[in-house]
Amino acid sequence: MGSTTDKIKGTANEAIGKAKQGVGEATGSERLQGEGAMQEVKGKGQKAMGDAKEATKEAIDRAAGAAKKAAD
């Protein structure tokens, strides 16, 4: 998966998780609250993975640019 895909899925999972927690609180469902919390954490992890992939790609691009410049 690309960094953008990870970030989009992460954002969606965070939003769904928060919604589940809200519904769980409103209905008194501890199970739904727990599921929501887990899904929110999953989303945060996906977004972090997307950020890490993007940072790695940027570092590789900078290194390649510097190597090309040095070769010229």
DSSP file (Angstrom, degrees, kcal/mol; ACC not computed):
  #  RESIDUE AA STRUCTURE BP1 BP2  ACC     N-H-->O    O-->H-N    N-H-->O    O-->H-N    TCO  KAPPA ALPHA  PHI   PSI    X-CA   Y-CA   Z-CA
    1    1 A M              0   0    0      0, 0.0     2,-0.1     0, 0.0     0, 0.0   0.000 360.0 360.0 360.0 143.8    0.0    0.0    0.0
    2    2 A G     >  -     0   0    0      1,-0.1     4,-2.3    51,-0.0     5,-0.2  -0.331 360.0-105.6 -81.4 168.4    1.2    3.5   -0.7
    3    3 A S  H  > S+     0   0    0      1,-0.2     4,-2.2     2,-0.2     5,-0.2   0.884 120.1  51.2 -63.3 -38.9    1.5    6.2    1.9
    4    4 A T  H  > S+     0   0    0      2,-0.2     4,-2.5     1,-0.2    -1,-0.2   0.914 109.5  50.0 -65.6 -42.1   -1.6    8.0    0.7
    5    5 A T  H  > S+     0   0    0      1,-0.2     4,-2.8     2,-0.2     5,-0.3   0.921 110.6  50.2 -61.6 -44.3   -3.7    4.9    0.8
    6    6 A D  H  X S+     0   0    0     -4,-2.3     4,-2.5     1,-0.2    -1,-0.2   0.915 111.7  48.2 -59.7 -43.1   -2.5    4.2    4.4
    7    7 A K  H  X S+     0   0    0     -4,-2.2     4,-2.5     2,-0.2    -2,-0.2   0.903 112.5  48.0 -65.7 -41.1   -3.3    7.7    5.4
    8    8 A I  H  X S+     0   0    0     -4,-2.5     4,-2.4     2,-0.2    -2,-0.2   0.945 114.6  45.1 -65.2 -48.0   -6.8    7.6    3.9
    9    9 A K  H  X S+     0   0    0     -4,-2.8     4,-2.7     1,-0.2     5,-0.2   0.896 113.3  52.2 -62.9 -38.5   -7.6    4.2    5.4
   10   10 A G  H  X S+     0   0    0     -4,-2.5     4,-2.4    -5,-0.3    -1,-0.2   0.920 109.3  48.2 -62.6 -44.5   -6.2    5.4    8.7
   11   11 A T  H  X S+     0   0    0     -4,-2.5     4,-2.3     2,-0.2    -1,-0.2   0.908 112.8  49.1 -62.7 -41.9   -8.4    8.5    8.7
   12   12 A A  H  X S+     0   0    0     -4,-2.4     4,-2.7     1,-0.2     5,-0.2   0.928 111.7  48.2 -64.0 -45.2  -11.5    6.4    7.9
   13   13 A N  H  X S+     0   0    0     -4,-2.7     4,-2.5     1,-0.2    -2,-0.2   0.880 111.0  51.4 -64.9 -37.2  -10.8    3.9   10.7
   14   14 A E  H  X S+     0   0    0     -4,-2.4     4,-2.5    -5,-0.2    -1,-0.2   0.946 112.4  45.8 -62.4 -46.9  -10.2    6.7   13.2
   15   15 A A  H  X S+     0   0    0     -4,-2.3     4,-2.2     2,-0.2    -2,-0.2   0.919 114.8  46.4 -63.9 -44.4  -13.5    8.4   12.2
   16   16 A I  H  X S+     0   0    0     -4,-2.7     4,-2.7     1,-0.2    -1,-0.2   0.907 112.2  52.0 -64.6 -40.9  -15.5    5.1   12.3
   17   17 A G  H  X S+     0   0    0     -4,-2.5     4,-2.2    -5,-0.2    -2,-0.2   0.914 109.9  47.9 -61.7 -43.3  -13.8    4.2   15.6
   18   18 A K  H  X S+     0   0    0     -4,-2.5     4,-2.2     2,-0.2    -1,-0.2   0.896 111.9  50.7 -64.5 -39.3  -14.8    7.5   17.2
   19   19 A A  H  X S+     0   0    0     -4,-2.2     4,-2.6     2,-0.2     5,-0.2   0.924 109.5  50.1 -64.1 -43.7  -18.4    7.1   15.9
   20   20 A K  H  X S+     0   0    0     -4,-2.7     4,-2.8     1,-0.2    -1,-0.2   0.904 110.0  51.0 -60.8 -40.8  -18.6    3.6   17.3
   21   21 A Q  H  X S+     0   0    0     -4,-2.2     4,-2.6     2,-0.2    -1,-0.2   0.917 110.3  49.5 -63.1 -41.6  -17.4    4.9   20.7
   22   22 A G  H  X S+     0   0    0     -4,-2.2     4,-2.4     2,-0.2    -2,-0.2   0.918 112.9  45.6 -63.4 -43.9  -20.0    7.7   20.6
   23   23 A V  H  X S+     0   0    0     -4,-2.6     4,-2.3     2,-0.2     6,-0.3   0.902 112.4  52.7 -65.6 -40.1  -22.8    5.2   19.8
   24   24 A G  H  X>S+     0   0    0     -4,-2.8     5,-2.0    -5,-0.2     4,-1.1   0.902 110.9  46.4 -61.5 -41.7  -21.5    2.9   22.5
   25   25 A E  H  <5S+     0   0    0     -4,-2.6    -1,-0.2     3,-0.2    -2,-0.2   0.912 113.0  49.6 -66.1 -42.0  -21.5    5.6   25.1
   26   26 A A  H  <5S+     0   0    0     -4,-2.4    -2,-0.2     1,-0.2    -1,-0.2   0.845 120.1  35.7 -66.8 -33.3  -25.0    6.8   24.0
   27   27 A T  H  <5S-     0   0    0     -4,-2.3    -1,-0.2    -5,-0.2    -2,-0.2   0.504 109.2-117.4 -98.9  -5.0  -26.4    3.2   24.2
   28   28 A G  T  <5 +     0   0    0     -4,-1.1     2,-0.9     1,-0.2    -3,-0.2   0.734  61.4 151.0  77.1  21.4  -24.4    2.0   27.2
   29   29 A S     >< -     0   0    0     -5,-2.0     4,-1.9    -6,-0.3    -1,-0.2  -0.775  26.5-176.7 -93.6 104.8  -22.6   -0.6   25.1
   30   30 A E  H  > S+     0   0    0     -2,-0.9     4,-2.5     1,-0.2     5,-0.2   0.857  84.9  58.1 -66.1 -34.0  -19.2   -1.3   26.5
   31   31 A R  H  > S+     0   0    0      2,-0.2     4,-2.5     1,-0.2    -1,-0.2   0.932 107.9  44.9 -61.1 -46.6  -18.5   -3.7   23.7
   32   32 A L  H  > S+     0   0    0      1,-0.2     4,-2.4     2,-0.2    -1,-0.2   0.873 111.9  52.8 -67.0 -37.6  -19.2   -1.1   21.0
   33   33 A Q  H  X S+     0   0    0     -4,-1.9     4,-2.2     2,-0.2    -1,-0.2   0.921 111.1  47.2 -62.0 -43.3  -17.0    1.4   22.9
   34   34 A G  H  X S+     0   0    0     -4,-2.5     4,-2.4     2,-0.2    -2,-0.2   0.906 111.4  49.7 -65.4 -43.4  -14.2   -1.1   23.0
   35   35 A E  H  X S+     0   0    0     -4,-2.5     4,-2.4     1,-0.2    -1,-0.2   0.908 111.4  50.4 -61.3 -41.5  -14.5   -1.9   19.3
   36   36 A G  H  X S+     0   0    0     -4,-2.4     4,-2.3     2,-0.2    -2,-0.2   0.907 109.3  49.9 -63.7 -42.4  -14.5    1.8   18.5
   37   37 A A  H  X S+     0   0    0     -4,-2.2     4,-2.2     1,-0.2    -1,-0.2   0.914 112.0  48.3 -63.3 -42.4  -11.4    2.4   20.6
   38   38 A M  H  X S+     0   0    0     -4,-2.4     4,-2.3     1,-0.2    -2,-0.2   0.904 112.1  48.7 -65.2 -40.8   -9.5   -0.5   18.9
   39   39 A Q  H  X S+     0   0    0     -4,-2.4     4,-2.2     2,-0.2    -1,-0.2   0.877 109.8  52.3 -68.2 -36.3  -10.5    0.7   15.5
   40   40 A E  H  X S+     0   0    0     -4,-2.3     4,-2.1     2,-0.2    -1,-0.2   0.923 110.2  47.9 -64.3 -43.7   -9.4    4.3   16.3
   41   41 A V  H  X S+     0   0    0     -4,-2.2     4,-2.2     2,-0.2    -2,-0.2   0.906 109.6  53.6 -63.5 -41.3   -6.0    3.0   17.4
   42   42 A K  H  X S+     0   0    0     -4,-2.3     4,-2.3     1,-0.2    -1,-0.2   0.922 108.4  50.4 -57.8 -44.1   -5.8    0.9   14.2
   43   43 A G  H  X S+     0   0    0     -4,-2.2     4,-2.4     1,-0.2    -1,-0.2   0.894 108.1  51.5 -62.5 -41.4   -6.4    4.1   12.2
   44   44 A K  H  X S+     0   0    0     -4,-2.1     4,-2.1     1,-0.2    -1,-0.2   0.885 110.0  50.6 -63.2 -37.8   -3.7    6.0   14.0
   45   45 A G  H  X S+     0   0    0     -4,-2.2     4,-2.2     2,-0.2    -2,-0.2   0.899 109.3  50.4 -65.8 -41.1   -1.3    3.2   13.3
   46   46 A Q  H  X S+     0   0    0     -4,-2.3     4,-2.2     2,-0.2    -2,-0.2   0.904 110.7  49.2 -64.1 -41.3   -2.2    3.2    9.6
   47   47 A K  H  X S+     0   0    0     -4,-2.4     4,-2.4     2,-0.2    -1,-0.2   0.903 110.3  51.0 -65.1 -39.6   -1.7    7.0    9.4
   48   48 A A  H  X S+     0   0    0     -4,-2.1     4,-2.4     2,-0.2    -2,-0.2   0.893 108.9  51.4 -63.8 -39.3    1.7    6.7   11.2
   49   49 A M  H  X S+     0   0    0     -4,-2.2     4,-2.5     2,-0.2    -2,-0.2   0.911 109.5  50.3 -63.3 -42.2    2.7    4.0    8.6
   50   50 A G  H  X S+     0   0    0     -4,-2.2     4,-2.2     1,-0.2    -2,-0.2   0.904 110.6  49.2 -61.7 -42.5    1.7    6.3    5.8
   51   51 A D  H  X S+     0   0    0     -4,-2.4     4,-2.5     2,-0.2    -2,-0.2   0.903 111.3  49.6 -63.4 -41.3    3.8    9.1    7.3
   52   52 A A  H  X S+     0   0    0     -4,-2.4     4,-2.4     2,-0.2    -2,-0.2   0.907 110.6  49.7 -65.8 -41.9    6.8    6.8    7.7
   53   53 A K  H  X S+     0   0    0     -4,-2.5     4,-2.4     2,-0.2    -1,-0.2   0.915 112.0  48.5 -62.3 -42.3    6.5    5.6    4.1
   54   54 A E  H  X S+     0   0    0     -4,-2.2     4,-2.4     1,-0.2    -2,-0.2   0.920 111.4  49.0 -64.8 -44.0    6.3    9.2    2.9
   55   55 A A  H  X S+     0   0    0     -4,-2.5     4,-2.2     1,-0.2    -1,-0.2   0.891 111.4  50.4 -63.4 -39.3    9.3   10.3    4.9
   56   56 A T  H  X S+     0   0    0     -4,-2.4     4,-2.4     2,-0.2    -2,-0.2   0.926 110.6  48.9 -64.2 -45.0   11.3    7.3    3.7
   57   57 A K  H  X S+     0   0    0     -4,-2.4     4,-2.5     1,-0.2    -2,-0.2   0.916 111.3  49.8 -61.5 -43.4   10.5    8.1    0.1
   58   58 A E  H  X S+     0   0    0     -4,-2.4     4,-2.4     1,-0.2    -1,-0.2   0.902 110.7  49.8 -62.9 -41.0   11.4   11.7    0.5
   59   59 A A  H  X S+     0   0    0     -4,-2.2     4,-2.4     2,-0.2    -1,-0.2   0.903 111.6  48.5 -64.7 -41.0   14.8   10.8    2.1
   60   60 A I  H  X S+     0   0    0     -4,-2.4     4,-2.6     2,-0.2    -2,-0.2   0.912 111.1  50.5 -64.8 -42.4   15.5    8.4   -0.7
   61   61 A D  H  X S+     0   0    0     -4,-2.5     4,-2.3     2,-0.2    -2,-0.2   0.907 111.3  48.1 -62.6 -41.8   14.7   11.0   -3.3
   62   62 A R  H  X S+     0   0    0     -4,-2.4     4,-2.4     2,-0.2    -2,-0.2   0.916 112.5  48.8 -64.7 -42.6   16.9   13.6   -1.5
   63   63 A A  H  X S+     0   0    0     -4,-2.4     4,-2.4     2,-0.2    -2,-0.2   0.899 111.5  49.5 -64.7 -40.3   19.8   11.0   -1.4
   64   64 A A  H  X S+     0   0    0     -4,-2.6     4,-2.3     2,-0.2    -1,-0.2   0.902 111.2  49.9 -65.3 -40.3   19.4   10.2   -5.1
   65   65 A G  H  X S+     0   0    0     -4,-2.3     4,-2.3     2,-0.2    -2,-0.2   0.905 111.7  47.8 -63.6 -42.2   19.4   13.9   -6.0
   66   66 A A  H  X S+     0   0    0     -4,-2.4     4,-2.3     2,-0.2    -2,-0.2   0.890 111.6  50.4 -66.4 -39.3   22.5   14.5   -4.0
   67   67 A A  H  X S+     0   0    0     -4,-2.4     4,-1.7     2,-0.2    -2,-0.2   0.889 111.3  48.7 -66.1 -38.8   24.2   11.4   -5.5
   68   68 A K  H  X S+     0   0    0     -4,-2.3     4,-1.3     2,-0.2    -2,-0.2   0.918 111.2  49.8 -66.0 -42.7   23.3   12.6   -9.0
   69   69 A K  H  < S+     0   0    0     -4,-2.3     3,-0.2     1,-0.2    -2,-0.2   0.895 110.9  49.6 -62.6 -40.8   24.6   16.1   -8.2
   70   70 A A  H  < S+     0   0    0     -4,-2.3    -1,-0.2     1,-0.2    -2,-0.2   0.831 108.8  53.2 -67.8 -32.2   27.9   14.7   -6.9
   71   71 A A  H  <        0   0    0     -4,-1.7    -1,-0.2     1,-0.2    -2,-0.2   0.758 360.0 360.0 -74.7 -24.4   28.3   12.5  -10.1
   72   72 A D     <        0   0    0     -4,-1.3    -1,-0.2    -3,-0.2    -2,-0.2   0.481 360.0 360.0 -77.3 360.0   27.9   15.5  -12.3
